[in-house]
Amino acid sequence: MKRVYIPYWDWEDWNHGMWRKVQDEKLWLEKAIEFMGDHIMYGAAMIDVVIAWPNTMLNNLTNPSMNKLAFIGHCACCYEFGCPEYVVRMAWKELTNEQRELANDQARTVLNIWIDENENN
């Protein structure tokens, strides 16, 4: 797939605060752990965000150096409840290996669907 560049000010993740700092990190962390630990709910948000944030996805999922599974997960948390990316990374460390595997399976499925729908565009 050809690399696509979109200016950051048109990225939906940027405009929804994915890269901001928050005051009460402990509260955000607890919420992120709970959300990410439910792979069904987490996976549903992944599906929603790849549809709702087309510029963000096109810019980042065509980047060959991007960890695409992690990126989809980070975006899902921001989209679903406003959690910033750095808190999602902290929460990931708190999940069990099984929770991580289930979350990655969800992200892989969503990524493959996105690729199938966008590879010819």
Biotite code that builds the C-alpha atoms (Angstrom):
import biotite.structure as struc

atoms = struc.array([
    struc.Atom([0.000, 0.000, 0.000], chain_id="A", res_id=1, res_name="MET", atom_name="CA", element="C"),
    struc.Atom([1.343, 3.422, -0.943], chain_id="A", res_id=2, res_name="LYS", atom_name="CA", element="C"),
    struc.Atom([2.306, 5.738, 1.942], chain_id="A", res_id=3, res_name="ARG", atom_name="CA", element="C"),
    struc.Atom([-0.146, 8.639, 2.386], chain_id="A", res_id=4, res_name="VAL", atom_name="CA", element="C"),
    struc.Atom([0.693, 11.858, 4.209], chain_id="A", res_id=5, res_name="TYR", atom_name="CA", element="C"),
    struc.Atom([-1.982, 14.038, 5.757], chain_id="A", res_id=6, res_name="ILE", atom_name="CA", element="C"),
    struc.Atom([-1.105, 17.153, 7.812], chain_id="A", res_id=7, res_name="PRO", atom_name="CA", element="C"),
    struc.Atom([-1.479, 16.613, 11.558], chain_id="A", res_id=8, res_name="TYR", atom_name="CA", element="C"),
    struc.Atom([-4.069, 19.361, 11.933], chain_id="A", res_id=9, res_name="TRP", atom_name="CA", element="C"),
    struc.Atom([-6.410, 17.194, 9.849], chain_id="A", res_id=10, res_name="ASP", atom_name="CA", element="C"),
    struc.Atom([-5.876, 14.102, 12.013], chain_id="A", res_id=11, res_name="TRP", atom_name="CA", element="C"),
    struc.Atom([-8.915, 13.239, 14.082], chain_id="A", res_id=12, res_name="GLU", atom_name="CA", element="C"),
    struc.Atom([-6.738, 11.781, 16.864], chain_id="A", res_id=13, res_name="ASP", atom_name="CA", element="C"),
    struc.Atom([-4.916, 15.092, 17.219], chain_id="A", res_id=14, res_name="TRP", atom_name="CA", element="C"),
    struc.Atom([-8.186, 17.024, 17.299], chain_id="A", res_id=15, res_name="ASN", atom_name="CA", element="C"),
    struc.Atom([-9.665, 14.687, 19.934], chain_id="A", res_id=16, res_name="HIS", atom_name="CA", element="C"),
    struc.Atom([-6.731, 15.072, 22.327], chain_id="A", res_id=17, res_name="GLY", atom_name="CA", element="C"),
    struc.Atom([-4.978, 11.750, 21.925], chain_id="A", res_id=18, res_name="MET", atom_name="CA", element="C"),
    struc.Atom([-1.587, 13.400, 22.460], chain_id="A", res_id=19, res_name="TRP", atom_name="CA", element="C"),
    struc.Atom([-2.491, 15.604, 25.425], chain_id="A", res_id=20, res_name="ARG", atom_name="CA", element="C"),
    struc.Atom([-1.436, 15.247, 29.074], chain_id="A", res_id=21, res_name="LYS", atom_name="CA", element="C"),
    struc.Atom([-4.072, 14.710, 31.775], chain_id="A", res_id=22, res_name="VAL", atom_name="CA", element="C"),
    struc.Atom([-4.096, 15.697, 35.436], chain_id="A", res_id=23, res_name="GLN", atom_name="CA", element="C"),
    struc.Atom([-5.624, 12.653, 37.115], chain_id="A", res_id=24, res_name="ASP", atom_name="CA", element="C"),
    struc.Atom([-3.595, 9.886, 35.472], chain_id="A", res_id=25, res_name="GLU", atom_name="CA", element="C"),
    struc.Atom([-4.617, 7.279, 38.058], chain_id="A", res_id=26, res_name="LYS", atom_name="CA", element="C"),
    struc.Atom([-8.304, 7.697, 37.199], chain_id="A", res_id=27, res_name="LEU", atom_name="CA", element="C"),
    struc.Atom([-7.575, 7.525, 33.461], chain_id="A", res_id=28, res_name="TRP", atom_name="CA", element="C"),
    struc.Atom([-5.332, 4.506, 33.980], chain_id="A", res_id=29, res_name="LEU", atom_name="CA", element="C"),
    struc.Atom([-8.004, 2.577, 35.888], chain_id="A", res_id=30, res_name="GLU", atom_name="CA", element="C"),
    struc.Atom([-10.581, 3.331, 33.227], chain_id="A", res_id=31, res_name="LYS", atom_name="CA", element="C"),
    struc.Atom([-8.189, 2.297, 30.439], chain_id="A", res_id=32, res_name="ALA", atom_name="CA", element="C"),
    struc.Atom([-7.317, -1.007, 32.143], chain_id="A", res_id=33, res_name="ILE", atom_name="CA", element="C"),
    struc.Atom([-10.981, -1.866, 32.577], chain_id="A", res_id=34, res_name="GLU", atom_name="CA", element="C"),
    struc.Atom([-11.866, -0.909, 29.000], chain_id="A", res_id=35, res_name="PHE", atom_name="CA", element="C"),
    struc.Atom([-8.929, -2.648, 27.349], chain_id="A", res_id=36, res_name="MET", atom_name="CA", element="C"),
    struc.Atom([-9.438, -5.744, 29.472], chain_id="A", res_id=37, res_name="GLY", atom_name="CA", element="C"),
    struc.Atom([-12.806, -6.324, 27.797], chain_id="A", res_id=38, res_name="ASP", atom_name="CA", element="C"),
    struc.Atom([-11.711, -7.363, 24.307], chain_id="A", res_id=39, res_name="HIS", atom_name="CA", element="C"),
    struc.Atom([-15.267, -7.359, 22.944], chain_id="A", res_id=40, res_name="ILE", atom_name="CA", element="C"),
    struc.Atom([-15.943, -3.760, 23.960], chain_id="A", res_id=41, res_name="MET", atom_name="CA", element="C"),
    struc.Atom([-12.394, -2.756, 22.984], chain_id="A", res_id=42, res_name="TYR", atom_name="CA", element="C"),
    struc.Atom([-12.733, -4.437, 19.599], chain_id="A", res_id=43, res_name="GLY", atom_name="CA", element="C"),
    struc.Atom([-16.041, -2.719, 18.906], chain_id="A", res_id=44, res_name="ALA", atom_name="CA", element="C"),
    struc.Atom([-14.403, 0.656, 19.556], chain_id="A", res_id=45, res_name="ALA", atom_name="CA", element="C"),
    struc.Atom([-11.571, -0.308, 17.192], chain_id="A", res_id=46, res_name="MET", atom_name="CA", element="C"),
    struc.Atom([-14.095, -0.946, 14.437], chain_id="A", res_id=47, res_name="ILE", atom_name="CA", element="C"),
    struc.Atom([-15.832, 2.354, 15.152], chain_id="A", res_id=48, res_name="ASP", atom_name="CA", element="C"),
    struc.Atom([-12.647, 4.433, 15.201], chain_id="A", res_id=49, res_name="VAL", atom_name="CA", element="C"),
    struc.Atom([-11.228, 3.205, 11.896], chain_id="A", res_id=50, res_name="VAL", atom_name="CA", element="C"),
    struc.Atom([-14.475, 4.344, 10.292], chain_id="A", res_id=51, res_name="ILE", atom_name="CA", element="C"),
    struc.Atom([-14.848, 7.616, 12.241], chain_id="A", res_id=52, res_name="ALA", atom_name="CA", element="C"),
    struc.Atom([-11.221, 8.767, 11.848], chain_id="A", res_id=53, res_name="TRP", atom_name="CA", element="C"),
    struc.Atom([-10.367, 8.258, 8.162], chain_id="A", res_id=54, res_name="PRO", atom_name="CA", element="C"),
    struc.Atom([-7.562, 10.847, 7.965], chain_id="A", res_id=55, res_name="ASN", atom_name="CA", element="C"),
    struc.Atom([-5.814, 9.509, 11.051], chain_id="A", res_id=56, res_name="THR", atom_name="CA", element="C"),
    struc.Atom([-6.038, 5.949, 9.782], chain_id="A", res_id=57, res_name="MET", atom_name="CA", element="C"),
    struc.Atom([-4.888, 6.742, 6.269], chain_id="A", res_id=58, res_name="LEU", atom_name="CA", element="C"),
    struc.Atom([-1.881, 8.716, 7.505], chain_id="A", res_id=59, res_name="ASN", atom_name="CA", element="C"),
    struc.Atom([-0.785, 6.175, 10.114], chain_id="A", res_id=60, res_name="ASN", atom_name="CA", element="C"),
    struc.Atom([-1.850, 2.796, 8.767], chain_id="A", res_id=61, res_name="LEU", atom_name="CA", element="C"),
    struc.Atom([0.018, 3.420, 5.504], chain_id="A", res_id=62, res_name="THR", atom_name="CA", element="C"),
    struc.Atom([3.204, 4.143, 7.470], chain_id="A", res_id=63, res_name="ASN", atom_name="CA", element="C"),
    struc.Atom([5.383, 1.020, 7.188], chain_id="A", res_id=64, res_name="PRO", atom_name="CA", element="C"),
    struc.Atom([7.200, 1.785, 10.458], chain_id="A", res_id=65, res_name="SER", atom_name="CA", element="C"),
    struc.Atom([4.021, 2.174, 12.535], chain_id="A", res_id=66, res_name="MET", atom_name="CA", element="C"),
    struc.Atom([2.978, -0.443, 15.090], chain_id="A", res_id=67, res_name="ASN", atom_name="CA", element="C"),
    struc.Atom([-0.473, -0.615, 13.546], chain_id="A", res_id=68, res_name="LYS", atom_name="CA", element="C"),
    struc.Atom([-2.103, -2.886, 16.121], chain_id="A", res_id=69, res_name="LEU", atom_name="CA", element="C"),
    struc.Atom([-1.042, -0.644, 18.987], chain_id="A", res_id=70, res_name="ALA", atom_name="CA", element="C"),
    struc.Atom([-2.076, 2.464, 17.092], chain_id="A", res_id=71, res_name="PHE", atom_name="CA", element="C"),
    struc.Atom([-5.586, 1.153, 16.461], chain_id="A", res_id=72, res_name="ILE", atom_name="CA", element="C"),
    struc.Atom([-5.886, 0.324, 20.164], chain_id="A", res_id=73, res_name="GLY", atom_name="CA", element="C"),
    struc.Atom([-4.657, 3.755, 21.233], chain_id="A", res_id=74, res_name="HIS", atom_name="CA", element="C"),
    struc.Atom([-7.129, 5.417, 18.906], chain_id="A", res_id=75, res_name="CYS", atom_name="CA", element="C"),
    struc.Atom([-9.981, 3.225, 20.148], chain_id="A", res_id=76, res_name="ALA", atom_name="CA", element="C"),
    struc.Atom([-9.398, 4.359, 23.731], chain_id="A", res_id=77, res_name="CYS", atom_name="CA", element="C"),
    struc.Atom([-9.240, 8.015, 22.758], chain_id="A", res_id=78, res_name="CYS", atom_name="CA", element="C"),
    struc.Atom([-12.319, 7.705, 20.563], chain_id="A", res_id=79, res_name="TYR", atom_name="CA", element="C"),
    struc.Atom([-14.370, 5.789, 23.119], chain_id="A", res_id=80, res_name="GLU", atom_name="CA", element="C"),
    struc.Atom([-13.634, 7.779, 26.268], chain_id="A", res_id=81, res_name="PHE", atom_name="CA", element="C"),
    struc.Atom([-11.013, 10.430, 25.534], chain_id="A", res_id=82, res_name="GLY", atom_name="CA", element="C"),
    struc.Atom([-8.021, 8.588, 26.972], chain_id="A", res_id=83, res_name="CYS", atom_name="CA", element="C"),
    struc.Atom([-4.654, 9.938, 25.798], chain_id="A", res_id=84, res_name="PRO", atom_name="CA", element="C"),
    struc.Atom([-2.125, 7.658, 24.141], chain_id="A", res_id=85, res_name="GLU", atom_name="CA", element="C"),
    struc.Atom([0.494, 7.676, 26.901], chain_id="A", res_id=86, res_name="TYR", atom_name="CA", element="C"),
    struc.Atom([-2.045, 6.430, 29.474], chain_id="A", res_id=87, res_name="VAL", atom_name="CA", element="C"),
    struc.Atom([-3.043, 3.618, 27.116], chain_id="A", res_id=88, res_name="VAL", atom_name="CA", element="C"),
    struc.Atom([0.618, 2.539, 26.985], chain_id="A", res_id=89, res_name="ARG", atom_name="CA", element="C"),
    struc.Atom([0.738, 2.527, 30.793], chain_id="A", res_id=90, res_name="MET", atom_name="CA", element="C"),
    struc.Atom([-2.482, 0.485, 30.951], chain_id="A", res_id=91, res_name="ALA", atom_name="CA", element="C"),
    struc.Atom([-1.201, -2.081, 28.450], chain_id="A", res_id=92, res_name="TRP", atom_name="CA", element="C"),
    struc.Atom([1.514, -3.069, 30.913], chain_id="A", res_id=93, res_name="LYS", atom_name="CA", element="C"),
    struc.Atom([-1.158, -3.874, 33.511], chain_id="A", res_id=94, res_name="GLU", atom_name="CA", element="C"),
    struc.Atom([-3.113, -6.303, 31.334], chain_id="A", res_id=95, res_name="LEU", atom_name="CA", element="C"),
    struc.Atom([-2.590, -10.044, 31.542], chain_id="A", res_id=96, res_name="THR", atom_name="CA", element="C"),
    struc.Atom([-0.948, -11.839, 28.639], chain_id="A", res_id=97, res_name="ASN", atom_name="CA", element="C"),
    struc.Atom([-4.327, -13.328, 27.730], chain_id="A", res_id=98, res_name="GLU", atom_name="CA", element="C"),
    struc.Atom([-5.974, -9.886, 27.685], chain_id="A", res_id=99, res_name="GLN", atom_name="CA", element="C"),
    struc.Atom([-3.180, -8.575, 25.469], chain_id="A", res_id=100, res_name="ARG", atom_name="CA", element="C"),
    struc.Atom([-3.512, -11.494, 23.064], chain_id="A", res_id=101, res_name="GLU", atom_name="CA", element="C"),
    struc.Atom([-7.281, -11.045, 22.816], chain_id="A", res_id=102, res_name="LEU", atom_name="CA", element="C"),
    struc.Atom([-6.881, -7.294, 22.263], chain_id="A", res_id=103, res_name="ALA", atom_name="CA", element="C"),
    struc.Atom([-4.235, -7.866, 19.582], chain_id="A", res_id=104, res_name="ASN", atom_name="CA", element="C"),
    struc.Atom([-6.505, -10.390, 17.866], chain_id="A", res_id=105, res_name="ASP", atom_name="CA", element="C"),
    struc.Atom([-9.241, -7.754, 17.730], chain_id="A", res_id=106, res_name="GLN", atom_name="CA", element="C"),
    struc.Atom([-6.836, -5.127, 16.369], chain_id="A", res_id=107, res_name="ALA", atom_name="CA", element="C"),
    struc.Atom([-5.440, -7.554, 13.775], chain_id="A", res_id=108, res_name="ARG", atom_name="CA", element="C"),
    struc.Atom([-8.957, -8.323, 12.525], chain_id="A", res_id=109, res_name="THR", atom_name="CA", element="C"),
    struc.Atom([-9.811, -4.626, 12.269], chain_id="A", res_id=110, res_name="VAL", atom_name="CA", element="C"),
    struc.Atom([-6.508, -3.839, 10.528], chain_id="A", res_id=111, res_name="LEU", atom_name="CA", element="C"),
    struc.Atom([-7.073, -6.590, 7.959], chain_id="A", res_id=112, res_name="ASN", atom_name="CA", element="C"),
    struc.Atom([-10.559, -5.279, 7.230], chain_id="A", res_id=113, res_name="ILE", atom_name="CA", element="C"),
    struc.Atom([-9.185, -1.736, 6.865], chain_id="A", res_id=114, res_name="TRP", atom_name="CA", element="C"),
    struc.Atom([-6.453, -2.947, 4.496], chain_id="A", res_id=115, res_name="ILE", atom_name="CA", element="C"),
    struc.Atom([-8.958, -4.899, 2.381], chain_id="A", res_id=116, res_name="ASP", atom_name="CA", element="C"),
    struc.Atom([-11.143, -1.827, 2.066], chain_id="A", res_id=117, res_name="GLU", atom_name="CA", element="C"),
    struc.Atom([-8.316, 0.626, 1.339], chain_id="A", res_id=118, res_name="ASN", atom_name="CA", element="C"),
    struc.Atom([-5.609, -1.200, -0.606], chain_id="A", res_id=119, res_name="GLU", atom_name="CA", element="C"),
    struc.Atom([-7.051, -0.275, -4.017], chain_id="A", res_id=120, res_name="ASN", atom_name="CA", element="C"),
    struc.Atom([-7.659, 3.401, -3.234], chain_id="A", res_id=121, res_name="ASN", atom_name="CA", element="C"),
])
